[in-house]
Amino acid sequence: MRLIVGLGNPDPEYQWTPHNLGFLAVDELANRGAIRVERPEGKALVGRGKIAGKEVVLAKPQTYMNLSGISVRELLSKYEVEQDDLLVIWDEVQLLWGTFRIHPEGSAGSHNGAKSVISALGTQKFARLRLGCGPEHPVTSRKEHVLRPMKKAELKVAAEMIADAGDAVEMMLEKGIEAAMTKYNRRKASEDEPEEKK
């Protein structure tokens, strides 16, 4: 069984912000697998089913972003899932809009939700899919950038990116993370994208 967790904030005001791209990605996967992600467990809304023929638990932590790790840790324990079978999805301001990256491990960068997961699990060794929401131009406040509602053009790009990310997750489940990385990590990223620290 795989545990797939999208990071975000639960209040309706955050639904269509860049910081909730992880939630939107889980919604995409839920649609593909006809899975209802609405059962409260482990401080999250969860749903269980099959995607690409594999048993999965989809989860959206309800703790708010900065405490996401508490929920992830509880869900791993509840479902007896090993960290090798965990995938966490979050927004990444250091990747350009429309791009995403898959890695088997690495640092959290500046993302507080990812920092919380790493702190709660005591390791960086879990798969992650980072969805780009970085603009072409510098921003004065990353916090304001990711917590503002997305514009119409951004929503269109986000929908396309999330659909591609859904394809990537299906490939990960079917053929493994290396195959998905080979196919999907070749797309253009921000020039200042930090290297994943191993």
PAGUVO-177623 format. One record per residue: x, y, z of N, C-alpha, C in turn. Coordinates in steps of 0.1 Angstrom, whole numbers, plus 5000, padded with zeros to 4 digits. Example, Ala and Ser with C-alpha at 12.3 -4.5 7.8 and 13.67 -1.06 7.14 Angstrom:
2
513249435078512349555078513249675078 512849785071513749895071512950005079 
% end
This chain:
198
500849885000500050005000500950125000 500450234993501150354992500350464999 501050555007500350665013500850795005 499850864999500050984991499451094998 500251195002499851305010500051435003 499051515001499151644995499151755007 500051845006500051945017499252075013 498652135023497852255020497252305033 496352405032495652455043494152435042 493452395052492052345051490952455049 491152575053490152675052489752705037 488452735035488052765021488852875014 489252975022489953095017491253055010 491752945014493052895008492952804996 491652764993491452654984492152674970 492152794965492652814952493952904952 494752884963495952954964497152854960 498252914955499352824952499752724963 499652774975500052694987499252564988 498052554981497252434982497352354969 498352364962498552274950498652134954 499252104966499251964970497851904972 496951984978495551934980494951914966 495152004957494551994943495151874936 496351834938496951714932496251594938 496051594951495351474957493951464951 493251584949491951584943491951514929 492951554921493151494908493251344909 494151294918494351154919493051084924 492351154933491051094938490051084926 490051174918489151174906489451054897 490751034895491150924887490850784892 490950774906490650644912489250634918 488450734915487050734921487150714936 488050784942488250774957487650904964 486950884974486350994982487251024993 487951134993488851175004488151265014 487451205023486551275032486451215046 487151105048487051035061488051095071 487651145083488651205092489451105099 490751095097491651005103493051075104 493751045115495151095116495251245114 494351325118494351465116494351505102 493651425094493551445079492251395074 491951435062490851375054491451275045 490951145046491651045038490650965030 491150895020490350805012491250695007 490650575006491450455003490850394990 491650344981491250284969492450244960 492250234947493250194938493550294927 494750314925495250404913496250324906 496150314893497050234884497150094889 496050044895496049904900496649884913 497149984920497849974933496950034944 497049964955496350014967496950144972 496150244974496650374979495750424990 496350504999495650595008495950735004 494950815001495150954997494851045010 495551145012495351225025495651365023 494751455029494951595030494951635045 496151655050496251695065495351825067 494751825079493851935083494552015094 495751995096496552065107496952205104 496752245092497452365086498852325083 499452405073500652365067501852335076 502052425086503252415094503252295104 502152225105502052115114501751985106 501951985093501551875085502251745089 503451755094504251635098503551545108 502751615117502051535128501051445122 500351495112499351405105500051295097 501151325090501851225082502351115090 502851145102503451045111502350955116 501151015120500050935125499450845114 499450895102498850815091499850695088 501050715088502050615085501850505095 501650545108501550445119500150375118 499150445115497750385115497650285104 498250315092498050225081499250135079 500250135089501450055089502150055075 502350185070503050205058504450245061 505350185054506750225055507050355048 508150425053508450555047508850535032 509350415028509650395014508350395005 507250385011505950385004505150515006 505850615010505250745012505650845001 504650914996504851024986504151144992 504951254993504351384997504451484986 503351554984503251654973503051794978 503851884974503752024979504052124968 503752254970504052364961505452404963 506052454952507452494952507652624945 507952724952508052864946509452874939 510352784941511652784934511652704921 510452654917510252594904509252684896 509452704883508552784876507152724874 506152814872504752764870504752664859 504052554861503952454850504952344850 505952354859507052254860506852184873 507352064874507351984887508551894887 508951854899510051764901509751654910 510251534907510151414916511451384921 511551354934512851304940512551204950 513451104952513251004962513551054977 514251164978514651214991515151354989 515451435000516051564998515651655009 516151775009515851875019514451935017 513952015026512652085025512752215018 514052265016514152405010513552505020 512752595015512052695023510652665027 510152545024508752505025508552455040 507652525047507452495061506652365063 505752335053505152205054506052085053 506952095043507951995041508951985053 509252105059510152105071509452025082 508152045084507351975094507351825092 507151785080507151635077508551575080 509651645076510951595079511251595094 510851695101511051695115510251585122 508951565118508151465125508651325122 509151295110509651165106511051145110 511851255112513251235116514151195104 513651215092514451175080513951255068 514851275058514551335046514251225035 514351105039514250995029512850945027 512151025019510850995015510551065001 509850994993509551054979508751184980 509051274971508351394971508151444956 506951504954506651564941506351714944 507251804938507151944941506552014928 505452084931504752154920505052294919 505652344907506152474906505052584906 505352684914504452804914505252934914 506452924910507353044910507153124898 507053254899506953354888508253374881 508053434869509253464861510153574867 509453654875510153774881510253754896 511253814903511353804917510153854925 509853794936508753834945509253894958 508553994963509054064975508753974987 507653904986507253814998506753684992 507553574995507053444991505753404998 505653445011504453405018503253465011 503253595008502153655001501853594988 502953554981502753494967502053364968 502353284978501753144978500353144985 500053254992498753255000497753344993 498053394981497053474974496253384964 495053424961494253344951494953344938 494953234931495553224918494753294908 495453364898494753434887494253324877 493353374868492753284858493753214850 494753284845495853224837496653124845 496853154858497653064867496852934869 495552954871494652834873494752734862 494752794849494852714837496152634837 497252704840498552634840498652534851 498052564863498052474874497352344871 496152364864495352244860496152154851 496852214841497652134832498752064839 499452134848500552084856500151964865 498951984871498451884880498051754873 497451774861497151664852498351584849 499451654845500751584841501251514854 501151584865501651524878500951394881 499651394878498851274880499351164871 499651194859500251094850501551044856 502351134862503651094868503451004880 502451034888502250944900501750814895 500950804885500550674880501750594875 502650664868503850594864504750544875 504850634886505550594898504950464904 503650454904503050334910503250214901 503150234888503350124879504750074877 505650174875507050144870508150184880 507750254890508750304900509150444898 509750504908510150644908511150674898 512150584896513150624886512650644872 511650564868511050574855510350714854 509650744864508850874864509850994864 510950984872511951094872512551104858 512850994851513551004838512651074828 511351044829510351104819510051244822 509751274835509151404839510151504844 511351474849512251574854513051644844 512851624831513651684821513051824817 511951854822511351984818511952104824 511852214818512552334822512152374836 513252404844513052454858513652584860 513352654871513852784874515452774874 516152874869517552864869518152864883 517452924893517952924906517452814915 516852704908516352594916517552524924 517352514937518452454945518552304942 519752254943519952114942519352044954 518751924951518251844962519451794970 519351814983520451774992520151624996 521151544994520951404998521551375012 
% end
